[in-house]
Structures are given as C-alpha cells and as structure tokens.
Amino acid sequence: MNFSFNQKTPKVNTQQTRQIKEWIYQAFQIDENIPISLSQLQCTEPGCPPIETVIAVMRNPIQQYKVHKPIAEIEFTDISGLVL
C-alpha cells in the first residue's frame, strides 16, 4: 500500500485525539500507563479509503487496528467495534 503524509490529510485536533485515546482505554480495558499511538494516513492506491486512522496499542506485542475514517470522524462505536 502507498501511504503519504502530504498536506491533503486533514488537521488533527488534539482534543479529539485525547477523546479517542480515552475511548480506547475504556473499550479495551487497558492500563492508562500503556501508550497509544494514533496516525492519520492518506492512501493513494485504488480501492483504498482516502484517509484512515491507524491505532497502535503499545503492549507486548504491539496491537494495531485501522479505522477507515479520519480522526475527526471517529466515534465511540468505531472504537468499541474493534474489541472482539
């Protein structure tokens, strides 16, 4: 897959990022000392969503999830839907 970090990727609101991280801690029931990374990426390949958010929970091993939306559009149901 080809991803880019160019200027077409929407700006990320730090308050929204904090809210999403809170939802992740809540939905996955993980300790708040475990770091979480959110990355918003633009995909340039055909059939790929224009922007997706990659979530990395820094456990051992690292757990990675993708939401096919920009950070600004993510809702709690998107996060809770990642929990199996």
C-alpha positions in Angstrom: 0.0 0.0 0.0 1.1 3.5 -0.7 0.5 6.0 2.1 1.5 9.6 2.2 1.6 12.3 4.9 1.1 15.2 2.5 -0.8 18.4 3.2 -4.2 17.0 1.9 -4.6 15.0 5.1 -7.0 16.9 7.4 -5.5 18.6 10.5 -5.8 16.6 13.7 -7.5 18.2 16.8 -5.6 17.3 20.0 -8.8 17.3 22.0 -10.3 14.8 19.6 -7.2 12.7 19.8 -7.4 12.7 23.6 -11.0 11.6 23.5 -10.3 8.7 21.1 -7.5 7.5 23.4 -9.8 7.7 26.4 -12.3 5.6 24.4 -9.6 3.0 23.6 -8.5 2.7 27.2 -12.2 2.3 28.2 -13.2 -0.2 25.4 -10.1 -2.3 25.6 -9.9 -2.1 29.4 -6.2 -1.4 29.4 -4.0 0.4 31.9 -3.6 4.1 31.3 0.2 3.7 31.5 0.2 1.8 28.2 1.0 4.2 25.4 -1.4 4.5 22.5 -0.4 6.0 19.1 -2.8 7.4 16.5 -1.7 8.1 13.0 -3.8 9.5 10.2 -2.7 8.3 6.8 -3.7 9.1 3.2 -3.8 6.1 0.9 -3.0 6.6 -2.8 -3.9 3.1 -4.0 -7.1 2.4 -5.9 -9.9 0.9 -3.7 -8.2 2.2 -0.5 -10.1 4.7 1.7 -8.8 8.2 1.1 -7.9 8.6 4.8 -7.6 6.0 7.5 -6.5 6.1 11.2 -4.1 3.6 12.4 -4.2 2.8 16.2 -1.3 1.2 17.9 -1.6 -0.1 21.5 2.0 -0.4 22.7 1.6 -3.7 24.6 3.9 -6.6 24.1 3.3 -7.5 21.3 2.1 -4.2 19.8 -1.6 -4.4 18.7 -2.5 -2.4 15.6 -6.0 -1.5 14.4 -7.3 0.5 11.4 -10.4 2.7 11.2 -11.3 3.8 7.7 -12.0 7.4 8.7 -10.0 10.5 9.6 -9.5 11.1 13.3 -12.1 13.9 13.3 -14.9 11.5 12.2 -14.2 8.6 14.7 -16.9 7.9 17.2 -17.0 5.6 20.2 -18.9 2.9 18.2 -15.9 2.8 15.8 -13.6 2.1 18.8 -15.9 -0.3 20.6 -16.3 -2.2 17.3 -12.6 -3.1 17.3 -12.9 -5.1 20.5 -13.5 -8.8 19.7 
